[in-house]
Amino acid sequence: MAIITLTTDFGEKDHSSGAVKGAIYSELRDVTVVDISHSVAPFSIPEAAYIIQSAYSSFPKGTIHIIGIDSELNIENKHIAVKLDGHYFICANNGIMSMICAEIAPEQIVEINIHDRIESSFPVLDVFVKVACHIARGGTLDVIGKRIEQIKPITEIKPHVNEEQSQIIGSIIYIDNYGNVISNIKQSFFEAIQKGRPFIISARNHKLKAIHSKYSDIINFDTPESERNDEGRALVVFNSSSYLEIAIYKSNTVTVGGASTLMGLKLRDTVTVNFIE
């Protein structure tokens, strides 16, 4: 049975995500449709890129991923289908695939060219669903598009390193449900520049000097539980997707707050790592 996932900025209030699911089931009854997220910030390409990269590999090979972010067709925003790591991705060529393609080379990329057969003001519903169902039936990418060699890059995905290799300048690309802020600095990239040196991580006027393996590492379990004051403490981890994350221990955006609110951090804010010689 084919699996089709949906990642969009449609939200839950409007009809859009439900209509896309209905269109898939109208074409294919024997299919599983999985929502990855419909709460991507509107038109946020880095956020969508982070979510799909973090989620896709948990699905079996052959899964088809529809990404509905900034998908209106125009001369600068073509539609593509990508086969990569045994998965299929259908999206606009607006940089969403940059994060995944930076680490894994695509097996095939096609620029979708079936638009002359479909009139649409809602391409995710009318075009992306058609392509996804074609693939789910065993169809090839060459039937729905022409091969291209490259996708559009986005510069926000990659952190920068100074010439002296003493500083990484990254940025916040995602804020999760707990208010934790995720940077674009991957663990492998960090360690390649670090070379064992101590460091200071700075975000606004906050400075942190340690990276923990897990959130609870900040707890001193030798201290009686009644005497601890750990909730609300800031920490840094490499999260399950191997990105550098600034968090608040047991954060709750409704009560104690999260790193985003307590530390005044927002999307695209700078996260700097200075290495100490």
N, C-alpha and C positions, 0 to 999 in steps of 0.2 A: 504493500500500500504506500502510495506517495505521501510525502510530508511537505507541506508548504507553510513557511513562517511569514509573519507580517511584522514589520517594524516601521512605524509611521509617527508623524506629529499630529495625527487627527484628533487626539483626545478621546474622551469617553462620552461627551455630551452629544456630539453630532452623529449623523447617520452613516458617516463615511466608512468607518471600519466594518460595520455590520453589512453595508452594501457590498464591500469587496469580498467578504466571506460568502455572502449569498451568491455572488457572481461565480466564485470558484465552485461552489457546490452545484450550481446550475449546469456547469460544464462537466464536472467530475463528481459523481456521488461517492465513489470509493476513494476518498482522500482524507487525510488528517490535516486540519488547519490549526496552527499554533500561534498565539499572540506572543511575540517577544516583548514588545512595548508599543503603546500608542501615546505615550506621554513624553516623547522627545520634545524638547523646547522647539517652538516653531522655527523651521528653516535652519536648525543648528546642525550643520554638517559634521563638525568634530564630535558632538555628542552622539549622533547617530552612528558614526564610524566606530566610536568606542564601544557602544552597546552591541553592535552586530559582531565586532571582532571578539568580544568577550563571550558571546553566546553561541555562535554558529558551530564551534567544534564539539559542543555537547550533543549535537544532533548526528544521526547516522549519515554516512556518505550517501550522496544522491539527493539529499534534502535541497529544496528550492526555497530561496530566501527573497521575498519581495520587500524592497526598501522604498517606502513612499515619503521621501523628504525632498522638497524643492524639485518636484518632478514635472513641472509644466514644460512642455517641449518648445524650444526656440533654437535659433541658429547657434547659440552659445551653450545650450543645455540639451544635448542629444541624449537619447536613451541607449543603454547598453545591457548586454547579458554577458556574464563572466562565469567561466568554469574554473574553479580554483580549489585545490585541496580536496577534490572529489565532491564539492558542493557547487550549486548554481546560485548566482546572485543577479537580480534584475533591479535596475535602479537608473537614476539619471547619472550622466557622466559629469558630476559636479565635485568630485574629490572624495566622495563617501568611501570608495574602495581603496583610497590611498594607504590607509593604515594597515589593512590586511596585505595589500600587494607589496608593501615595503618589506615584508618578512617572508612572503611566499609568492613565488612567480606564478602568474595565471597560466593555466593550460590553454585557454582560448578566450578571446574577447571578441564580441561582435557588436557593431552598432546596429540597433534594431531599425528595420526599414519597412515594417508592415503598416505604417501609418496611412499610406495612400488607400488602404482597404478599410480603415477604421476612422470615422470622424469622432473626435473626442475632446471634451473640455475637462475630463477627469481621467488622465492617462493611467493611473494606478488601477482603476476599475476596468477600463476598456482595453488597454494595451498590455500592461504588466500581467494581468490575469490571463489573457490569451497566451502570452509567451510562457507563463508558468505552467499552464495546463498542457500546452504543446510539449514541453519538456517532460512533464509527468507522464504523458502517454508514450514516452520513448523517443520523441522527436529530437532532431539535432539542431544545434545553434545556427548552422549554415543556412537553414531554411528560413529563419526569421531575421537574419541580418548579414551584413558584410564584415569580414574580418578586419580588425584594426590591431595595431601593435601596442599602443599605449593608452593609458587612462589619464584623465586630468588630475594633476597633483594639487594638494593644498599645503601651504607652508606651515599652517598652524599645528600640523600633526607632529612635526619634528622639533625637538629642543635644539638649542644652539650651544656650542662650546667655544670659548675664547682661544686665541692662538697659543696661549701659554698652557692650555689644558688644565687650568686651575679653577674654572668656573663653568657650570652648566646653567643656562637660562631656559627654563621651561615655562609652561603656562597651564592654567586649570582648564580642562576640557570637559569635565563632568562633575556634577554634584548629585550624590545619590539620595535615596529616600531617608537616610539617617542624617543628612547634612554633611557627610564626609566629602572632602574635595579631592578629586583625582587629577593628577597632573599628567602631562604627556611624556614623562620620564620613565622609561622602562628599566627594570632591574638590570638586564644585560647591558644596556647602554651605560647606566650609572656605574656599574662595576668595572666596565672597560676603561672608563675615564678615571675612576677613583684610584685604582691600583693600590688598594689597602690603606690609603691616607685617611686621617680623620677629616671631619667635615662639619659645616654648619648649614642647615637648611633654613632659608628665610622666606617668609610670605608676609607681605606688608611689614608690620613692626614686630612680628613674632619670629623667634629663632629656636630651632630644635637641633640637638646634637646627636641623636641616636635614632636608629631604625630598628623596630621590633619585628620579631617573627610573627607574632599574633597580638591582638588587642590586649589580651589579659596579661601580657608580659610586664605591664607597668605595675601590676599588683605585687606588693610584698606580702606573700602568703605567710610569712613568719609573724606578721602583725595581726593581733586579734581582729576579727571581722568588724566588731563594734567600734574599733578605733581607726579603721581605714577611712580615707577620704578620697577615693579614686575616681568616682563618677565626676565627669566634667573636666578631667585632665586631658591635655592635648598629647597626641602621640603621632608617630609616623610609622607606616608599614608599607611593604610591597603587597598589594592586595592579591586576590585570587587570579587576577588577570595580569599580574606582575608589573603593575603601574604604581609609582610612588603616590601614596595617599596620605593626606593629613586628616586626622580624625579626632573626635572627642570620645573618650571612653564612655560607653553606654549612653551615647547621645540620643536625644529625642527632640526633634524640631518643635514639638508642641509644648514641651515642658522645659527641660534644662537647656535646650538649644543644641546646635551642631557646630562643626568647625566653620561652616559657611557664615552662620549668624554670629557666633561668639567671637570669631576671629576677623569678621568683616571681609570674608573672601567671596569672590564671585567669579563667574565664567570669564575666561581670558585674563584674569589676574596673573601676575608673574610669580613663579616659584623659582628661587635661585639656590643653587648648591655651590658653596665655596669650599674648596679643598685646602687643607692646611698642610704646609710643607714641614 
